Amino acid sequence: MFFGIPDFWIALVYLLCIGSTILCVVYGLVNWNKGMDKEDEEISEAQTWAEEERHVEEKL
């Protein structure tokens, strides 16, 4: 009997659920703000594209 659960497989499922939750939280904390470096570059590219689009529309 493991934590009051008579079946080993049910206890294993509970432990694996808790373990996967912990791993997901750790993964989220490690990768919290990754990709923020590219955000400024993407914003400037979008602004450049919008300016070029305005110039093309003005010429039409």
N, C-alpha and C positions, 0 to 999 in steps of 0.2 A: 504494500500500500504506500503510494507516493503522494504526499500532500493530501491525504484523505481520498485519493482517487484510486480505486481498486485495479483499474486496467492500465498497464504500462503504456499502451499505444495512445490512450487519451491523454495521459500525463505528458507524453512526448509531444503531442500536438500542442498542448498548452505552452510548453517550454519553447517550442519552435516559433509559435506566434509571438511570444514575448521577445525572443531573440531577434526575430525579423523586425519587430517594431524598434528595438534598440538600434539595430543596424541602419534602418531607414532614417532615424533621427540623427544619428552620427553622420551619415552621408549628406543629409540636408544641411547640417551645420558646417560641414567641411566645404560644401559647394554653394554656400549661401549667396555670395555676390560675384561668383565667377561669370564672366561675360560682360561685366560692366565696363571693362576697358574698351570694348568694341562699340559700346553704345554711343559715345561721343562721335566716333568716326561715322557711324551709321546716320546720326542726326545731321552731320555736316554734309554727307552725301545726299541726303534727302533734300536739304535746303538748296544745294547746288542744282539738283535735278529740277526742283520747283522753279528756280530762277530761269533755267534754260527753257522750261516749258512756257513760262510767261513771255519770254522773248520770241519764241516761235509763234505763240498765239497773237502777239502784237503785229508780227510781220504778215499774218494772214489777214 
